[in-house]
Amino acid sequence: MKHKEDYYKLRSEIIKAMSHPSRLFIIEEISKGEKCVCELTDMIGADISTISKHLSVLKKAGIVTDRKEGTTVFYRLRVECIMDFMNCIDNVMKSNAKTSSNAARCCK
């Protein structure tokens, strides 16, 4: 049973790493192409240290990777399939919205 617990613990750590609105935004933006910290800072409107911390969490979880070009660090998705997971979340949200609107109509 210990093996299964470790497996689910590792899964939960990856999901936890994504569980911040700014990190979800970062994942979506870098899925479109590499971005440097300065670009993400401008897009999100947070300071460089905050964005760097978010990127560090995502990198530690294995979601993003980086490469250095001079003094600039560029980030990209380490595994593109993370966007399949994001699409699945979108489908759940759509389904929930349908259920909510049907329940609202039913109860009027």
Secondary structure, DSSP 8 states (H G I E B T S, - for coil): -HHHHHHHHHHHHHHHHH-SHHHHHHHHHHHTS-EEHHHHHHHHT--HHHHHHHHHHHHHTTSEEEEEETTEEEEEES-TTHHHHHHHHHHHHHHHHHHHHHHHHHT-
